[in-house]
Amino acid sequence: MTSAGVPQGGWLPAQPSAAPTDTRERVLSTAYDLFSRRSIRDVGVNELIETSGVAKSTFYRHFPSKDDLVLAVLALRDKVWFAEIIAEAQRRGVTPEEELLAFFDVFADRLGSGGYRSNMLITVLMEMGPDHPLGRASVEYLARIREHVRALAEEAGLERCDLFARAWHLLLKGSIISAMEGDRDATELAKQMATDLIERHRRFMP
């Protein structure tokens, strides 16, 4: 599954065949690729400028600081997740419960294709900490995922939807970390556990 304008990386669509013509988008595309494969601190501004092929003054005109660029990258990552990953889960799941479980299948497919390297939101949060502006942004985007899950749980008629969303999110994030450790069966195990979780929160009508 691909999406034009966004470079390849862990849990990302494939790199477009043609480089973005807009200068800002070219810098953003380059940074997206580099930050998806390496830590924020490991990628310097000079490398970003050189790899993007722009002048330093042009770079800073679009992104006054490195943090501004990373925030834009995180926003793009969030956009990709909702535009592509959620859409794929919706295609695979006819009911809200099926959609909740389909997320794990989508993750498993990406892992099986070798396209999974890291999850940017989690790695940025772990690297920068929750009190840093970049860490706070990651927390907010992760919360958006959890809120989507809570809404699906409500549609499915599950009980204690807030608690369900927290537990489901724990399973997803746990499978991500395990996959980063090399466990290629992590998403399947997480899906099995998510199935049990749905059963525990199902609202049985008399």
Backbone bond lengths (Angstrom), bond angles and torsions (degrees), N, CA, C in turn:
res aa  C-N    CA-C-N  psi(-1)  N-CA   C-N-CA  omega(-1)  CA-C   N-CA-C  phi
1 M - - - 1.460 - - 1.507 108.33 -
2 T 1.336 117.31 128.62 1.450 121.32 -174.56 1.515 110.26 -126.39
3 S 1.304 114.39 161.88 1.468 121.57 177.69 1.504 107.67 -146.38
4 A 1.322 116.53 122.43 1.451 120.43 -176.26 1.516 110.82 -65.35
5 G 1.333 115.13 143.54 1.443 120.87 173.30 1.503 115.32 91.09
6 V 1.353 118.11 -0.52 1.460 120.79 -179.14 1.510 108.59 -127.32
7 P 1.330 119.01 125.72 1.445 121.99 -175.18 1.511 113.39 -75.00
8 Q 1.321 115.38 162.14 1.451 122.07 -175.80 1.521 111.21 -73.84
9 G 1.316 116.30 147.52 1.446 121.49 176.82 1.500 109.12 -178.76
10 G 1.354 116.96 -173.22 1.436 119.95 179.60 1.508 111.50 -63.59
11 W 1.333 114.62 123.51 1.459 121.17 179.85 1.519 111.05 60.98
12 L 1.353 116.25 40.75 1.448 121.75 -177.12 1.516 110.46 -132.98
13 P 1.329 118.11 159.46 1.454 120.83 173.93 1.518 111.49 -74.27
14 A 1.305 116.62 173.01 1.463 121.27 -175.42 1.519 111.40 -74.31
15 Q 1.333 115.05 156.52 1.466 121.18 178.84 1.527 109.53 -68.59
16 P 1.328 119.04 138.45 1.452 121.38 178.16 1.518 110.88 -64.77
17 S 1.324 115.74 152.63 1.464 119.85 -177.75 1.516 111.90 -70.83
18 A 1.326 117.44 -27.87 1.460 121.22 179.20 1.517 109.55 -116.07
19 A 1.326 116.31 140.99 1.463 120.05 179.81 1.521 109.80 -68.66
20 P 1.334 117.18 143.81 1.466 120.02 178.05 1.519 110.58 -58.39
21 T 1.325 116.60 138.81 1.460 120.60 -178.06 1.519 111.33 -83.45
22 D 1.318 119.11 -30.00 1.445 122.43 178.40 1.524 109.43 -72.36
23 T 1.327 116.74 133.08 1.465 121.03 -175.18 1.522 111.66 -60.57
24 R 1.308 117.43 -47.47 1.462 120.47 -179.12 1.523 110.33 -61.01
25 E 1.317 116.23 -43.29 1.456 119.26 -179.95 1.526 111.64 -66.19
26 R 1.332 117.26 -32.54 1.458 120.09 178.41 1.517 110.67 -66.84
27 V 1.329 116.94 -43.48 1.459 120.56 176.99 1.524 110.18 -63.14
28 L 1.329 116.36 -44.96 1.459 121.14 -179.07 1.527 111.25 -63.20
29 S 1.318 116.54 -41.40 1.469 120.96 178.77 1.522 111.22 -63.43
30 T 1.323 116.17 -42.59 1.463 120.69 179.16 1.522 110.97 -64.14
31 A 1.324 115.63 -45.92 1.464 119.80 -179.92 1.517 111.39 -64.10
32 Y 1.322 116.92 -39.33 1.466 121.24 179.03 1.526 110.10 -57.41
33 D 1.316 115.77 -44.58 1.463 120.70 -179.53 1.522 111.19 -66.18
34 L 1.323 116.93 -46.75 1.466 120.49 -177.02 1.531 111.72 -67.19
35 F 1.322 117.03 -44.00 1.466 120.27 -178.09 1.524 112.36 -71.37
36 S 1.323 117.59 -21.82 1.460 119.90 178.00 1.529 111.50 -75.49
37 R 1.336 115.69 -20.14 1.463 119.30 -176.39 1.522 113.64 -109.15
38 R 1.347 115.97 -19.25 1.460 119.69 -176.57 1.523 110.11 -136.57
39 S 1.315 116.22 169.50 1.452 120.10 -178.98 1.526 110.37 -73.36
40 I 1.325 114.88 160.91 1.463 120.07 179.83 1.526 110.31 -62.31
41 R 1.320 117.15 -45.45 1.457 120.68 -177.53 1.525 112.57 -68.98
42 D 1.324 117.10 -23.88 1.462 120.71 -177.21 1.527 112.11 -76.34
43 V 1.317 116.92 -21.33 1.468 121.34 -178.67 1.522 108.62 -101.79
44 G 1.334 116.18 113.13 1.449 120.51 -178.08 1.515 113.13 -90.02
45 V 1.328 115.56 164.64 1.460 120.56 -179.34 1.526 110.95 -63.40
46 N 1.320 117.62 -39.56 1.461 119.99 -179.54 1.528 111.33 -61.71
47 E 1.326 117.01 -39.61 1.462 119.79 177.50 1.526 110.60 -66.50
48 L 1.302 116.48 -40.35 1.463 120.21 178.31 1.528 111.06 -61.39
49 I 1.324 115.69 -42.91 1.458 120.25 179.87 1.519 110.93 -65.86
50 E 1.337 116.24 -46.54 1.463 120.39 -178.25 1.521 111.21 -64.63
51 T 1.339 116.87 -45.14 1.463 120.24 -177.77 1.522 111.32 -68.19
52 S 1.324 116.74 -33.53 1.463 120.32 179.60 1.528 111.87 -75.46
53 G 1.334 116.49 -22.79 1.459 120.25 -179.31 1.512 113.24 73.48
54 V 1.357 116.50 35.08 1.461 119.97 178.96 1.529 109.21 -120.33
55 A 1.312 115.15 162.66 1.456 120.00 176.47 1.526 109.43 -75.24
56 K 1.354 115.45 153.37 1.466 119.13 -178.91 1.527 110.74 -60.98
57 S 1.323 116.98 -39.89 1.462 119.67 179.75 1.526 111.33 -64.15
58 T 1.326 115.93 -36.30 1.472 120.62 178.33 1.517 110.47 -66.95
59 F 1.327 115.62 -42.55 1.467 120.68 178.84 1.522 110.37 -57.13
60 Y 1.328 115.86 -50.86 1.464 119.55 -175.70 1.528 112.33 -73.10
61 R 1.314 117.67 -20.18 1.458 119.33 174.81 1.536 110.61 -67.68
62 H 1.329 115.87 -36.65 1.467 120.09 179.56 1.527 112.21 -86.62
63 F 1.330 116.12 -34.12 1.472 120.70 -177.71 1.533 108.05 -134.99
64 P 1.331 117.49 96.91 1.474 121.21 -176.13 1.522 113.56 -58.31
65 S 1.329 118.18 -25.19 1.460 121.26 178.15 1.520 109.67 -144.85
66 K 1.313 115.39 164.87 1.460 120.36 176.82 1.516 110.72 -62.48
67 D 1.328 117.19 -38.74 1.464 120.45 178.58 1.526 111.04 -60.97
68 D 1.333 117.32 -38.03 1.461 120.36 177.36 1.526 110.49 -60.72
69 L 1.318 116.07 -39.90 1.460 120.36 178.66 1.522 110.85 -66.96
70 V 1.319 117.24 -44.35 1.467 120.27 -179.75 1.523 110.56 -63.06
71 L 1.316 117.32 -39.68 1.467 120.09 177.41 1.526 110.98 -61.08
72 A 1.325 116.49 -39.04 1.464 120.39 177.74 1.523 110.64 -66.87
73 V 1.328 116.49 -37.72 1.461 120.91 178.08 1.528 110.37 -65.34
74 L 1.323 117.05 -43.00 1.463 120.46 178.95 1.527 110.88 -63.58
75 A 1.324 116.56 -38.99 1.465 120.08 177.54 1.521 110.64 -63.84
76 L 1.333 116.81 -39.36 1.458 120.99 177.74 1.516 110.70 -66.83
77 R 1.319 116.59 -40.65 1.461 120.53 178.19 1.523 110.30 -60.78
78 D 1.337 116.16 -42.49 1.464 119.91 178.50 1.523 110.55 -63.11
79 K 1.316 116.67 -40.79 1.464 121.26 178.89 1.517 110.82 -62.32
80 V 1.331 116.38 -42.54 1.465 121.00 178.81 1.523 110.53 -62.26
81 W 1.331 115.66 -44.19 1.469 120.15 -177.01 1.520 110.53 -59.07
82 F 1.339 116.03 -47.12 1.456 118.79 -177.29 1.521 112.53 -75.68
83 A 1.308 117.52 -35.05 1.459 120.23 -177.85 1.521 112.08 -74.30
84 E 1.324 116.81 -30.43 1.458 119.95 -170.53 1.520 113.22 -114.70
85 I 1.318 117.89 -52.40 1.452 120.54 -175.51 1.523 111.48 -69.56
86 I 1.323 116.60 -46.47 1.462 119.33 178.88 1.517 110.71 -65.63
87 A 1.324 116.86 -39.24 1.464 119.75 178.09 1.527 110.96 -61.05
88 E 1.322 116.95 -39.74 1.465 120.73 179.07 1.523 110.48 -66.34
89 A 1.328 117.51 -41.63 1.465 120.71 177.63 1.522 110.61 -63.25
90 Q 1.331 116.68 -37.56 1.457 120.46 178.39 1.521 111.32 -66.22
91 R 1.316 116.67 -36.03 1.471 119.27 178.06 1.522 111.36 -67.43
92 R 1.316 116.28 -33.02 1.462 120.16 -176.33 1.526 112.71 -84.84
93 G 1.317 117.16 -26.15 1.452 120.47 -175.73 1.517 112.35 -109.09
94 V 1.320 117.25 119.31 1.463 121.30 178.91 1.517 110.87 -75.11
95 T 1.330 116.88 -40.18 1.457 122.28 -179.56 1.534 109.61 -106.03
96 P 1.337 117.69 163.71 1.470 119.25 176.78 1.523 112.80 -57.60
97 E 1.330 117.73 -39.01 1.467 120.11 178.61 1.526 110.89 -63.71
98 E 1.327 116.61 -42.44 1.468 120.06 178.93 1.520 110.67 -64.73
99 E 1.329 116.51 -36.61 1.464 119.89 178.90 1.524 110.88 -65.94
100 L 1.339 116.85 -39.62 1.460 120.52 178.09 1.530 111.08 -59.39
101 L 1.314 116.71 -40.60 1.463 120.70 -179.40 1.527 111.42 -78.18
102 A 1.338 116.73 -28.19 1.465 120.31 -177.68 1.520 112.15 -64.70
103 F 1.337 117.21 -26.70 1.468 119.27 177.64 1.526 110.91 -54.66
104 F 1.315 116.03 -41.80 1.459 119.44 -177.50 1.531 110.84 -68.40
105 D 1.341 117.15 -33.10 1.465 120.26 176.23 1.524 111.06 -66.70
106 V 1.333 115.94 -39.62 1.461 119.85 178.96 1.522 109.82 -63.69
107 F 1.329 116.77 -44.26 1.462 120.77 176.72 1.525 110.72 -60.35
108 A 1.341 116.49 -43.82 1.463 120.80 -178.68 1.518 111.20 -62.32
109 D 1.328 117.42 -39.85 1.464 121.05 178.49 1.519 110.78 -63.89
110 R 1.329 117.22 -42.79 1.457 119.58 179.06 1.535 110.95 -64.58
111 L 1.304 116.24 -39.95 1.455 120.10 178.96 1.518 110.71 -65.44
112 G 1.342 116.59 -42.29 1.457 120.75 -178.69 1.510 113.03 -64.96
113 S 1.344 116.69 -29.57 1.461 120.19 -179.34 1.520 111.89 -81.19
114 G 1.318 116.35 -5.13 1.460 119.67 -179.58 1.508 113.65 82.35
115 G 1.348 117.59 7.44 1.450 120.36 -177.08 1.506 113.98 -85.59
116 Y 1.335 117.30 -6.34 1.463 120.01 -174.75 1.519 109.82 -92.91
117 R 1.314 116.88 122.53 1.459 120.20 176.44 1.526 110.91 -121.21
118 S 1.305 117.06 -40.78 1.454 119.72 -179.88 1.514 108.71 -164.89
119 N 1.315 116.34 167.48 1.451 121.54 172.21 1.520 107.06 -108.05
120 M 1.314 116.59 116.62 1.455 121.11 -171.07 1.528 112.80 -60.82
121 L 1.335 116.80 -41.23 1.454 118.91 -177.84 1.522 111.45 -62.72
122 I 1.318 115.82 -43.17 1.456 119.98 -178.79 1.520 111.08 -69.33
123 T 1.335 117.12 -44.04 1.460 119.44 -177.72 1.529 111.45 -66.64
124 V 1.336 117.53 -38.98 1.467 119.88 177.38 1.521 110.27 -65.53
125 L 1.326 117.31 -42.12 1.456 120.72 178.63 1.523 111.22 -61.52
126 M 1.328 116.91 -43.47 1.457 120.52 -179.52 1.524 111.05 -68.61
127 E 1.326 117.16 -36.08 1.458 120.28 -177.77 1.526 112.32 -75.17
128 M 1.328 116.74 -43.29 1.460 120.29 -172.10 1.525 113.16 -96.06
129 G 1.330 117.66 -22.61 1.454 120.46 -178.84 1.524 111.97 88.21
130 P 1.339 117.50 156.91 1.471 121.05 -174.65 1.519 114.66 -72.55
131 D 1.336 118.46 -14.76 1.458 121.01 -178.63 1.528 113.07 -90.60
132 H 1.333 116.88 -15.34 1.463 120.93 177.60 1.528 109.07 -76.68
133 P 1.328 118.69 146.89 1.475 120.07 179.07 1.527 113.41 -53.34
134 L 1.325 117.18 -37.24 1.464 119.35 178.44 1.522 111.21 -70.63
135 G 1.327 116.29 -37.56 1.453 120.18 176.43 1.517 111.26 -65.68
136 R 1.341 116.28 -41.30 1.467 119.84 178.60 1.526 110.87 -63.46
137 A 1.321 116.66 -39.46 1.465 119.92 177.96 1.522 110.73 -62.69
138 S 1.328 116.58 -41.39 1.460 120.15 178.27 1.521 111.13 -62.47
139 V 1.331 116.67 -41.72 1.464 121.25 178.30 1.527 110.22 -60.41
140 E 1.322 116.35 -42.59 1.464 120.15 -179.05 1.525 111.35 -65.43
141 Y 1.328 117.11 -40.32 1.458 119.61 179.44 1.528 110.97 -70.00
142 L 1.317 117.16 -37.51 1.461 120.00 176.27 1.525 110.30 -64.37
143 A 1.326 117.05 -37.03 1.459 120.77 177.71 1.523 111.04 -64.75
144 R 1.309 116.70 -32.28 1.464 119.93 178.25 1.528 110.51 -64.72
145 I 1.320 116.60 -39.02 1.466 120.33 175.79 1.525 109.97 -61.84
146 R 1.317 115.42 -46.55 1.471 120.32 -179.52 1.528 111.12 -61.25
147 E 1.323 117.39 -38.67 1.457 121.03 178.99 1.528 110.77 -65.24
148 H 1.319 116.91 -37.37 1.471 120.27 176.74 1.527 110.10 -62.63
149 V 1.316 116.39 -41.26 1.460 120.75 178.48 1.529 110.40 -64.78
150 R 1.327 116.38 -41.50 1.461 119.48 178.83 1.532 110.79 -60.83
151 A 1.335 116.70 -41.25 1.462 120.58 178.63 1.531 111.06 -63.19
152 L 1.322 116.71 -40.06 1.463 120.25 177.28 1.528 110.59 -64.40
153 A 1.331 116.30 -39.37 1.462 120.27 178.96 1.529 110.63 -62.65
154 E 1.329 116.36 -39.04 1.455 119.73 177.09 1.524 110.79 -64.56
155 E 1.337 116.53 -42.96 1.458 120.52 177.93 1.524 111.21 -61.05
156 A 1.324 115.82 -34.24 1.461 120.43 -179.27 1.523 112.22 -78.89
157 G 1.338 117.50 -7.05 1.447 120.69 -179.64 1.512 113.85 75.24
158 L 1.324 117.15 28.18 1.454 120.46 -179.84 1.522 110.69 -80.70
159 E 1.314 115.82 159.06 1.454 121.58 177.06 1.532 110.58 -89.94
160 R 1.331 116.94 155.55 1.468 123.66 175.40 1.531 110.45 47.29
161 C 1.324 114.60 60.91 1.468 120.55 -172.14 1.525 112.93 -64.41
162 D 1.333 117.13 -34.14 1.467 118.95 177.78 1.525 111.01 -63.25
163 L 1.316 116.18 -45.40 1.461 120.59 178.76 1.521 110.62 -65.81
164 F 1.326 116.23 -40.05 1.472 119.80 177.40 1.526 110.66 -59.33
165 A 1.336 116.79 -46.18 1.467 120.18 -177.53 1.521 111.12 -62.79
166 R 1.322 117.01 -39.10 1.463 120.12 177.43 1.521 111.09 -63.08
167 A 1.335 116.47 -45.30 1.467 120.50 -178.95 1.526 111.05 -67.11
168 W 1.327 116.92 -41.81 1.470 121.11 178.55 1.524 109.96 -61.35
169 H 1.330 115.73 -42.49 1.455 120.35 -179.04 1.530 111.11 -65.82
170 L 1.333 116.47 -36.21 1.455 120.21 175.21 1.528 110.79 -60.38
171 L 1.325 116.19 -42.17 1.466 120.09 179.14 1.524 110.78 -63.21
172 L 1.328 116.06 -44.49 1.459 119.35 -178.56 1.520 111.24 -64.57
173 K 1.335 116.21 -47.96 1.469 119.36 -179.35 1.525 110.88 -65.55
174 G 1.332 116.60 -36.91 1.463 119.28 176.97 1.508 112.23 -63.27
175 S 1.331 116.45 -39.81 1.463 119.31 179.30 1.525 110.99 -67.87
176 I 1.330 116.77 -31.90 1.466 120.68 177.24 1.526 110.41 -64.63
177 I 1.336 116.14 -48.56 1.459 119.90 179.71 1.525 110.68 -62.25
178 S 1.322 117.04 -42.90 1.469 120.65 179.65 1.520 110.78 -63.49
179 A 1.345 116.44 -38.45 1.460 119.68 177.81 1.520 110.81 -65.27
180 M 1.332 116.72 -38.21 1.459 120.16 177.29 1.526 111.12 -64.63
181 E 1.351 115.93 -27.08 1.461 120.66 176.95 1.519 112.54 -79.66
182 G 1.343 116.51 -10.45 1.455 120.27 178.19 1.516 115.17 109.28
183 D 1.341 117.50 3.92 1.462 120.76 -179.99 1.524 109.20 -83.44
184 R 1.320 117.00 102.23 1.459 120.96 -177.25 1.525 112.95 -80.30
185 D 1.310 117.94 -6.60 1.462 120.83 176.75 1.525 111.75 -99.94
186 A 1.319 116.81 4.92 1.461 120.64 -173.88 1.527 112.22 -61.40
187 T 1.328 117.18 -42.76 1.458 119.42 -176.51 1.525 111.57 -68.57
188 E 1.322 117.26 -34.76 1.469 119.93 178.43 1.522 110.56 -67.49
189 L 1.325 116.88 -42.01 1.457 120.15 177.32 1.529 110.21 -64.57
190 A 1.329 116.86 -41.30 1.464 120.69 178.43 1.523 110.82 -62.82
191 K 1.328 117.17 -37.06 1.466 120.39 178.34 1.520 110.73 -65.07
192 Q 1.320 116.99 -41.39 1.459 120.20 177.57 1.529 110.66 -61.56
193 M 1.308 116.04 -41.90 1.463 120.40 178.64 1.528 110.70 -67.71
194 A 1.331 117.17 -35.36 1.461 121.10 177.74 1.525 110.85 -66.49
195 T 1.328 116.55 -35.28 1.468 120.61 176.11 1.526 110.13 -61.34
196 D 1.318 116.25 -45.25 1.472 120.35 177.08 1.525 110.61 -63.64
197 L 1.326 116.27 -37.87 1.461 120.36 -179.99 1.530 110.68 -62.99
198 I 1.314 116.69 -42.15 1.464 120.43 177.95 1.521 110.70 -61.12
199 E 1.322 116.74 -42.67 1.465 120.49 179.26 1.522 111.18 -61.53
200 R 1.312 117.45 -39.51 1.463 120.96 -179.51 1.524 111.89 -68.22
201 H 1.311 116.79 -27.67 1.463 120.08 -177.86 1.530 112.51 -102.56
202 R 1.304 117.12 4.16 1.463 119.16 179.92 1.531 110.21 -68.60
203 R 1.312 115.07 139.50 1.458 120.59 -179.18 1.529 108.41 -92.74
204 F 1.304 115.95 106.76 1.467 120.70 -179.71 1.528 109.63 -83.93
205 M 1.302 115.24 121.26 1.461 120.34 -179.56 1.515 109.63 -91.14
206 P 1.352 118.64 138.20 1.466 121.50 179.98 1.515 111.24 -68.30
